[in-house]
Amino acid sequence: MKSRANRVKDILDSGRYDDAWDYYPFNSGYFMCLKLKTVDAEALRTHILDKYGVGTIALGETDLRVAFSCTEESSIDDLFAIIYQGVKDLEKVASPAK
């Protein structure tokens, strides 16, 4: 569990996703929460479940809970890439090109 949590922190601290979210402090437990900057958590939750088959939990308007405990360490990069892609998908819908 600790190695998964460390991998998640490495990914989140990389800066790749800073435009989409911040994250709340977490330890090597089972879950962590993203604080979304540009999209609604429930809209993102349903979008990534329907389009990408990734399940998360929306907590209010901005917080998305992610269970890294049930994700293989080798798939954690993909998990956050999918969540990020979901954010970008929703941003495009909210601001269609003119």
C-alpha positions as CSV (number, residue, x, y, z in Angstrom):
1,M,0.0,0.0,0.0
2,K,2.8,2.4,0.9
3,S,4.5,2.0,-2.5
4,R,1.2,2.7,-4.2
5,A,0.7,5.9,-2.1
6,N,4.2,7.0,-2.9
7,R,3.7,6.4,-6.6
8,V,0.5,8.5,-6.4
9,K,2.3,11.3,-4.6
10,D,5.1,11.2,-7.3
11,I,2.6,11.6,-10.1
12,L,0.6,14.3,-8.3
13,D,3.8,16.2,-7.4
14,S,5.1,16.0,-11.0
15,G,3.2,19.1,-12.1
16,R,1.6,17.4,-15.1
17,Y,-1.9,17.9,-13.7
18,D,-1.6,21.2,-11.9
19,D,-4.0,22.9,-14.3
20,A,-6.8,20.4,-13.5
21,W,-6.5,19.8,-9.7
22,D,-4.8,20.1,-6.4
23,Y,-4.8,17.2,-3.9
24,Y,-5.5,16.9,-0.2
25,P,-2.8,15.5,2.0
26,F,-3.0,11.7,2.4
27,N,-1.0,8.8,3.7
28,S,-0.6,5.2,2.7
29,G,-4.3,4.4,3.3
30,Y,-6.8,3.4,0.7
31,F,-8.1,6.6,-0.7
32,M,-7.0,10.1,-1.6
33,C,-9.0,13.2,-2.8
34,L,-8.4,15.5,-5.7
35,K,-9.7,19.1,-5.5
36,L,-10.9,19.9,-9.0
37,K,-10.2,23.3,-10.4
38,T,-12.3,23.5,-13.6
39,V,-15.1,20.8,-13.7
40,D,-17.8,19.5,-11.4
41,A,-16.8,16.4,-9.5
42,E,-20.1,14.5,-10.2
43,A,-20.0,15.3,-13.9
44,L,-16.4,14.0,-14.0
45,R,-17.3,10.9,-12.0
46,T,-20.1,9.9,-14.4
47,H,-18.1,10.9,-17.5
48,I,-15.0,8.8,-16.7
49,L,-17.2,5.9,-15.5
50,D,-19.3,5.9,-18.7
51,K,-16.5,6.6,-21.2
52,Y,-13.4,5.0,-19.6
53,G,-14.8,2.5,-17.1
54,V,-13.1,4.2,-14.2
55,G,-15.0,4.5,-10.9
56,T,-14.5,7.2,-8.4
57,I,-16.6,9.0,-5.8
58,A,-17.7,12.6,-6.0
59,L,-17.7,14.5,-2.7
60,G,-19.4,17.8,-3.2
61,E,-18.8,20.0,-6.2
62,T,-15.0,20.0,-6.3
63,D,-13.7,16.9,-4.6
64,L,-13.1,13.5,-6.3
65,R,-12.2,10.5,-4.1
66,V,-9.8,8.0,-5.8
67,A,-9.2,4.5,-4.4
68,F,-5.6,3.8,-5.3
69,S,-5.7,0.7,-3.1
70,C,-7.5,-1.3,-5.7
71,T,-5.2,-0.2,-8.6
72,E,-2.1,-2.1,-9.4
73,E,1.0,0.1,-9.0
74,S,1.8,-0.3,-12.6
75,S,-1.6,1.1,-13.6
76,I,-1.6,4.2,-11.4
77,D,-0.1,6.5,-14.1
78,D,-2.9,5.4,-16.4
79,L,-5.5,6.0,-13.8
80,F,-4.6,9.7,-13.3
81,A,-4.1,10.1,-17.1
82,I,-7.6,8.9,-17.6
83,I,-9.0,11.2,-14.9
84,Y,-7.1,14.1,-16.5
85,Q,-8.4,13.2,-20.0
86,G,-11.9,13.2,-18.5
87,V,-11.3,16.8,-17.2
88,K,-10.2,17.9,-20.6
89,D,-13.2,16.2,-22.3
90,L,-15.6,18.1,-20.0
91,E,-13.7,21.4,-20.5
92,K,-14.2,21.0,-24.3
93,V,-17.9,20.5,-23.8
94,A,-18.1,23.6,-21.5
95,S,-16.1,25.8,-24.0
96,P,-16.6,24.5,-27.5
97,A,-14.3,25.8,-30.2
98,K,-15.8,28.7,-32.1
